[in-house]
Amino acid sequence: MTQRADAVVVGGGQAGLAAGYHLRRLGVDFVVLDAESAPGGAWQHTWDSLHLFSPAAYSSLPGRIMPAQPGETYPDAQHVVDYLADYEKRYELPVHRSVQAQAVHRDGGRLRVETDVGDWSARAVVSATGTWSRPFLPAVPGRDLFTGRQLHTVAYRRPQDFAGLGIPPGRSRSGRVVVVGGGNSGAQIAADLALAGIDLTWVTQPPPRYLTDDIDGRVLFDVATARRRALDEGRTDTGGVASLGDIVAVPPVRKARDAGLLQAKPMFTQLTTMGVKWADGTTAEADAVIWCTGFRPALAHLAPLGLRGPRGRIATNGTRAVAEPRLHLVGYGDWTGPASATLIGVGRPARDAAREVAAFLAD
Ligand SMILES: Cc1cc2nc3c(=O)[nH]c(=O)nc-3n(C[C@H](O)[C@H](O)[C@H](O)COP(=O)(O)OP(=O)(O)OC[C@H]3O[C@@H](n4cnc5c(N)ncnc54)[C@H](O)[C@@H]3O)c2cc1C
């Protein structure tokens, strides 16, 4: 049986909840469909030591300040999960869990959201599926030759998994790990391993660019907002956050860096059966390679709409898909609103999307 709502939000992480908050305030009849069996979106699956790069109050969704975590300036991921669970309960958001949207089709004047447990028919769809379910791995020669363990950021949990445990029989027990990637995930995972005494080779391209130690998520949000304002007012683009650096020097990264444990090497050119090899012929043996090489937007469910553009993105005007005005995209990154892939930044694009959906439905 096909169920009906005026709007369907696909994805119940922070972006979907922020959209739901505003849709509810505007009196829209909507549901949120979320593939997870529990609240918290991707925050349920991060590594054990992950802490936010902003204090709690600067990591808040619309309507409700994130409470501080006792004893922590920068809350951990479980604190975010708890906050999101409380948020959806507090605002009575109609989240349907363990529901995977598989395809969105045009269906006359409506959109049909096909899921693994039945269809929903809606007049508008907000897609808020994040990026965590689409890890990106670069095509590097020899990836299929390497006999050690390969994993992406999404599968990393803790250094102890590499201190002998989980390493295939017959290989070294020393836990030699190559971490690939010079972004925040790469730096934080490299620091996590190095501080635990794992034999680390950190590979980045280009060399790591640390933000100064006094810059955290608060400053980044202010910079992203100022950039948006400048662009809106036709002033010169200052380059925003990217012009400042790539890596927020969160306390563990700072500690490992200052102890000389984060010496980055340039990117290798190939994997071998036993490790990695650089262009000049030097090699490093490894038991595991961790690819901290980013994500792509999880938009496979939108494929039937034929909207896909370069880098797997969809052309948008604000959050609205240019070629499908009944579809909005929220939370995927700056291309769907400045800092929209952060807790504090997603509020504004979520509000804009909800307002446009409400106006469209009223038309
Ligand atoms: C390592 C890391 C550290 C970060 N640190 C910070 C930080 O300190 N501060 C900050 O503000 N931001 C941080 N971010 C960025 C951002 O806040 C998170 O990535 C956040 O999880 C994005 O929220 P989201 O709702 O867009 O996506 P998600 O949290 O991924 O939620 C998307 C939801 O949609 C569901 N879904 C996906 N596809 C479907 C489908 N087809 N049908 C139904 N449901 C679907 C998923 O199961 C999930 O529940 C960090 C990101 C990463 C990767």
The ligand as a Gaussian input file, in Angstrom:
#p B3LYP/6-31G(d) Opt

LIG

0 1
 C       34.855000      12.270000      11.037000
 C       33.903000      13.416000      11.030000
 C       33.954000      14.381000      12.032000
 C       33.060000      15.449000      12.027000
 N       33.127000      16.386000      13.036000
 C       32.222000      17.385000      13.063000
 C       32.215000      18.338000      14.147000
 O       33.049000      18.298000      15.035000
 N       31.267000      19.304000      14.164000
 C       30.313000      19.396000      13.176000
 O       29.449000      20.270000      13.247000
 N       30.334000      18.536000      12.130000
 C       31.241000      17.544000      12.046000
 N       31.221000      16.649000      10.999000
 C       30.332000      16.872000       9.861000
 C       28.864000      16.543000      10.017000
 O       28.294000      17.229000      11.110000
 C       28.542000      15.051000      10.117000
 O       29.081000      14.378000       9.006000
 C       27.035000      14.746000      10.189000
 O       26.884000      13.398000      10.479000
 C       26.256000      15.080000       8.909000
 O       24.859000      14.968000       9.210000
 P       23.791000      14.564000       8.103000
 O       22.475000      14.554000       8.779000
 O       23.955000      15.401000       6.900000
 O       24.223000      13.078000       7.662000
 P       24.237000      11.734000       8.515000
 O       24.587000      11.959000       9.928000
 O       25.053000      10.776000       7.730000
 O       22.710000      11.285000       8.498000
 C       22.101000      10.835000       7.316000
 C       21.047000       9.831000       7.697000
 O       20.375000       9.444000       6.512000
 C       20.267000       8.045000       6.487000
 N       20.178000       7.623000       5.089000
 C       21.155000       7.637000       4.151000
 N       20.669000       7.195000       2.981000
 C       19.367000       6.887000       3.197000
 C       18.326000       6.388000       2.374000
 N       18.526000       6.113000       1.085000
 N       17.089000       6.191000       2.918000
 C       16.867000       6.473000       4.229000
 N       17.821000       6.966000       5.047000
 C       19.050000       7.181000       4.542000
 C       21.495000       7.553000       7.190000
 O       21.303000       6.225000       7.647000
 C       21.623000       8.569000       8.314000
 O       20.868000       8.208000       9.439000
 C       32.115000      15.581000      10.984000
 C       32.085000      14.614000       9.971000
 C       32.965000      13.540000       9.987000
 C       32.922000      12.540000       8.866000

